[in-house]
């Protein structure tokens, strides 16, 4: 994290942030200003620039002031009134990479640009969903779970399945949150057959511009068939008597 201090004006922001293409970028930010401005209305502005104010990534009062590149994709995750200025960019692309800095404008000439800038780096989308395997017996229904974790809540991913049968799978979906992490879960109901053994089951996660998948190879076991149990009462009695006679001592 980097900090800039100029009298009572200061901020804390990271020097570098990395985001995956197609997901979201989050630049944490907290700012301070002279106390006599505490109750004054304010406007927060983020710029995608090193020093100038020509490329507006976010304008807290009027989104029409934002560059076309960013419009409808940026938001503040913090409250300007509580000194929060964190920026979120949804559906990040390689074109979004570069420097960002924050400005607060109280009007009447009271404004401040907070430096140093934060460099945003955009990498390839590499996150994959996770398939939790379950014991599979031919002919017996089973549930298989696939989940995907993300800290981005601006765009909802879609989880889909591809099964060996090629038929539209029956699946239920849910979303849970733990802290800043959202977990998207899909539970697939299927009845495997012996012919499915060694076939692939695929879970895909899809965003508007990127997708990934996890593949699981099915291990289908045989169901018990035509079992019979022989009790001791069914053992050949003559065979048992013959064995007993052979074990008796010989008399003279």
C-alpha positions as CSV (number, residue, x, y, z in Angstrom):
1,X,0.0,0.0,0.0
2,X,1.2,3.5,-0.8
3,X,0.3,6.7,1.1
4,X,0.4,10.3,0.2
5,X,0.3,13.1,2.7
6,X,0.0,16.9,2.1
7,X,-1.0,18.7,5.2
8,X,-4.4,17.2,6.2
9,X,-4.9,15.6,2.8
10,X,-3.8,12.0,2.7
11,X,-4.8,8.6,1.2
12,X,-3.9,5.0,1.3
13,X,-4.0,3.0,-1.9
14,X,-2.1,0.0,-3.3
15,X,0.7,0.7,-5.8
16,X,-0.3,-2.3,-7.9
17,X,-3.5,-4.3,-8.4
18,X,-3.9,-7.4,-10.6
19,X,-7.2,-8.5,-12.0
20,X,-8.2,-11.3,-14.3
21,X,-9.7,-10.5,-17.7
22,X,-13.5,-10.7,-17.7
23,X,-13.8,-10.5,-13.9
24,X,-13.5,-7.3,-11.8
25,X,-10.7,-5.1,-10.6
26,X,-10.8,-3.6,-7.1
27,X,-8.6,-0.7,-6.0
28,X,-8.9,-0.3,-2.2
29,X,-8.9,3.4,-1.2
30,X,-9.3,5.4,2.0
31,X,-8.8,9.2,2.0
32,X,-8.5,12.1,4.5
33,X,-9.0,15.8,4.2
34,X,-9.2,18.9,6.4
35,X,-11.7,18.6,9.2
36,X,-13.5,21.9,8.3
37,X,-14.8,20.0,5.2
38,X,-16.4,17.2,7.2
39,X,-20.0,18.2,6.5
40,X,-19.5,19.5,3.0
41,X,-21.0,17.6,0.0
42,X,-18.3,16.0,-2.2
43,X,-17.8,14.4,-5.5
44,X,-15.4,11.5,-6.0
45,X,-13.7,11.0,-9.4
46,X,-11.3,8.3,-10.5
47,X,-9.1,8.9,-13.6
48,X,-7.4,6.3,-15.8
49,X,-4.3,8.4,-16.2
50,X,-0.9,9.2,-14.8
51,X,-1.5,12.9,-14.2
52,X,-4.2,14.4,-16.4
53,X,-8.0,14.4,-16.1
54,X,-9.0,13.5,-19.6
55,X,-10.0,9.8,-19.1
56,X,-12.6,9.6,-16.3
57,X,-13.2,6.1,-15.1
58,X,-15.8,7.0,-12.4
59,X,-17.7,10.2,-11.5
60,X,-19.8,9.8,-8.4
61,X,-22.3,12.5,-9.3
62,X,-22.8,12.2,-13.0
63,X,-21.9,9.1,-14.9
64,X,-22.3,10.9,-18.2
65,X,-19.0,12.5,-17.4
66,X,-17.3,9.1,-17.5
67,X,-15.4,8.0,-20.6
68,X,-17.4,5.7,-22.9
69,X,-14.9,2.9,-22.1
70,X,-15.9,2.8,-18.5
71,X,-19.6,3.9,-18.5
72,X,-21.9,1.4,-16.6
73,X,-18.9,-0.7,-15.5
74,X,-17.5,1.3,-12.6
75,X,-18.7,1.9,-9.0
76,X,-17.6,2.9,-5.6
77,X,-17.6,0.1,-3.0
78,X,-17.0,2.5,-0.2
79,X,-19.0,5.5,1.1
80,X,-17.5,8.9,0.3
81,X,-19.1,10.3,3.4
82,X,-17.2,7.7,5.5
83,X,-13.9,8.5,3.7
84,X,-14.2,5.5,1.5
85,X,-13.1,5.8,-2.1
86,X,-12.5,2.2,-3.3
87,X,-13.0,1.7,-7.0
88,X,-14.6,-1.4,-8.7
89,X,-14.4,-2.0,-12.4
90,X,-16.6,-4.9,-13.7
91,X,-15.9,-7.0,-16.8
92,X,-12.2,-5.9,-16.9
93,X,-10.4,-5.9,-20.3
94,X,-6.8,-5.5,-21.3
95,X,-7.7,-1.9,-22.3
96,X,-8.4,-1.1,-18.7
97,X,-4.8,-1.7,-17.6
98,X,-2.7,1.3,-16.6
99,X,-2.5,4.0,-13.9
100,X,-5.4,5.2,-11.8
101,X,-5.7,8.1,-9.3
102,X,-8.5,9.5,-7.2
103,X,-9.7,13.1,-6.8
104,X,-12.2,14.5,-4.3
105,X,-13.9,17.8,-5.1
106,X,-15.7,19.7,-2.4
107,X,-16.4,22.7,-4.7
108,X,-15.3,26.3,-4.0
109,X,-11.8,25.3,-5.0
110,X,-11.4,22.6,-2.3
111,X,-10.2,19.6,-4.2
112,X,-7.3,17.3,-4.1
113,X,-5.6,14.7,-6.4
114,X,-4.3,11.7,-4.4
115,X,-1.0,10.2,-5.5
116,X,0.9,8.0,-6.2
117,X,-1.2,6.3,-8.9
118,X,-2.3,2.7,-8.7
119,X,-1.1,0.5,-11.6
120,X,-3.8,-1.9,-12.7
121,X,-2.5,-5.1,-14.4
122,X,-4.8,-7.4,-16.3
123,X,-4.0,-11.1,-16.7
124,X,-5.7,-14.0,-18.5
125,X,-8.7,-15.6,-16.9
126,X,-7.4,-18.7,-15.1
127,X,-9.9,-19.4,-12.4
128,X,-11.8,-22.7,-12.7
129,X,-14.8,-24.3,-11.0
130,X,-14.4,-27.2,-8.7
131,X,-16.2,-30.5,-9.1
132,X,-16.7,-32.5,-5.9
133,X,-16.7,-36.2,-6.8
134,X,-19.3,-38.7,-5.5
135,X,-19.4,-42.5,-5.4
136,X,-21.2,-43.7,-8.5
137,X,-23.0,-47.0,-8.8
138,X,-24.6,-48.0,-12.1
139,X,-28.4,-47.4,-12.0
140,X,-28.4,-45.5,-8.7
141,X,-29.2,-41.8,-8.6
142,X,-26.4,-39.5,-7.3
143,X,-25.8,-35.8,-6.8
144,X,-22.6,-34.1,-8.0
145,X,-21.6,-30.6,-6.9
146,X,-19.7,-27.9,-8.8
147,X,-18.8,-24.6,-7.2
148,X,-17.0,-21.4,-8.1
149,X,-15.7,-18.8,-5.7
150,X,-15.2,-15.1,-6.6
151,X,-14.8,-11.7,-4.8
152,X,-16.6,-10.0,-7.7
153,X,-20.4,-9.4,-7.2
154,X,-21.1,-7.0,-10.0
155,X,-21.6,-9.7,-12.7
156,X,-23.1,-13.0,-11.9
157,X,-21.4,-16.1,-13.5
158,X,-23.4,-19.0,-15.0
159,X,-22.6,-22.6,-14.1
160,X,-23.6,-25.2,-16.7
161,X,-23.0,-29.0,-17.1
162,X,-22.1,-31.2,-20.0
163,X,-22.9,-34.9,-19.3
164,X,-22.0,-38.1,-21.3
165,X,-25.7,-38.6,-22.1
166,X,-25.8,-35.3,-24.0
167,X,-29.3,-34.6,-22.5
168,X,-30.1,-31.4,-20.7
169,X,-29.1,-32.1,-17.1
170,X,-31.3,-31.5,-14.1
171,X,-29.4,-29.2,-11.8
172,X,-30.2,-26.8,-8.9
173,X,-28.3,-23.6,-8.2
174,X,-27.6,-21.4,-5.2
175,X,-25.4,-18.5,-4.1
176,X,-23.8,-18.0,-0.7
177,X,-21.6,-15.3,0.7
178,X,-18.9,-15.5,3.3
179,X,-17.2,-12.2,4.0
180,X,-16.1,-10.8,0.6
181,X,-16.4,-14.1,-1.2
182,X,-19.4,-15.3,-3.1
183,X,-19.8,-19.0,-3.8
184,X,-21.9,-20.1,-6.8
185,X,-22.9,-23.7,-6.6
186,X,-24.7,-26.1,-9.0
187,X,-25.8,-29.6,-7.9
188,X,-26.3,-32.0,-10.8
189,X,-28.7,-35.0,-10.4
190,X,-28.0,-38.0,-12.6
191,X,-28.2,-41.8,-12.8
192,X,-25.0,-43.2,-14.2
193,X,-24.9,-46.3,-16.4
194,X,-22.0,-48.7,-16.9
195,X,-21.5,-47.3,-20.3
196,X,-20.7,-43.9,-18.7
197,X,-17.6,-45.3,-17.0
198,X,-14.5,-43.5,-18.2
199,X,-16.6,-40.7,-19.8
200,X,-16.2,-37.0,-19.0
201,X,-18.4,-34.9,-16.9
202,X,-17.8,-31.1,-17.4
203,X,-18.8,-28.1,-15.3
204,X,-18.4,-24.7,-17.0
205,X,-18.4,-21.2,-15.6
206,X,-19.2,-18.4,-17.9
207,X,-19.0,-14.6,-17.7
208,X,-20.0,-12.2,-20.5
209,X,-16.6,-12.3,-22.1
210,X,-14.7,-15.3,-20.6
211,X,-15.3,-18.9,-19.5
212,X,-13.5,-21.9,-18.1
213,X,-14.3,-25.5,-17.3
214,X,-13.4,-28.4,-15.1
215,X,-13.5,-31.9,-16.3
216,X,-14.1,-35.0,-14.2
217,X,-13.7,-38.6,-15.4
218,X,-16.5,-40.8,-14.2
219,X,-15.8,-43.9,-12.2
220,X,-19.0,-46.0,-12.4
221,X,-19.0,-49.1,-10.3
222,X,-21.1,-52.3,-10.9
223,X,-24.2,-52.7,-8.8
224,X,-24.4,-56.0,-7.0
225,X,-26.4,-58.5,-9.2
226,X,-27.8,-62.0,-8.7
227,X,-26.3,-62.5,-5.3
228,X,-27.0,-65.7,-3.4
229,X,-25.9,-66.9,0.1
230,X,-25.4,-70.5,1.0
231,X,-26.0,-71.3,4.6
232,X,-24.3,-74.2,6.5
233,X,-27.6,-76.0,6.6
234,X,-27.4,-76.5,2.8
235,X,-24.0,-78.2,2.9
236,X,-24.1,-81.8,1.7
237,X,-24.7,-83.9,4.8
238,X,-23.0,-87.1,3.4
239,X,-19.9,-85.1,2.7
240,X,-19.8,-83.9,6.3
241,X,-20.4,-87.4,7.7
242,X,-17.6,-88.7,5.6
243,X,-15.2,-86.1,6.9
244,X,-16.2,-86.8,10.5
245,X,-15.7,-90.6,10.1
246,X,-12.2,-90.0,8.8
247,X,-11.3,-88.0,11.9
248,X,-12.5,-90.6,14.4
249,X,-9.8,-92.9,16.0
250,X,-9.6,-96.5,14.9
251,X,-10.5,-99.1,17.5
252,X,-8.7,-102.5,17.8
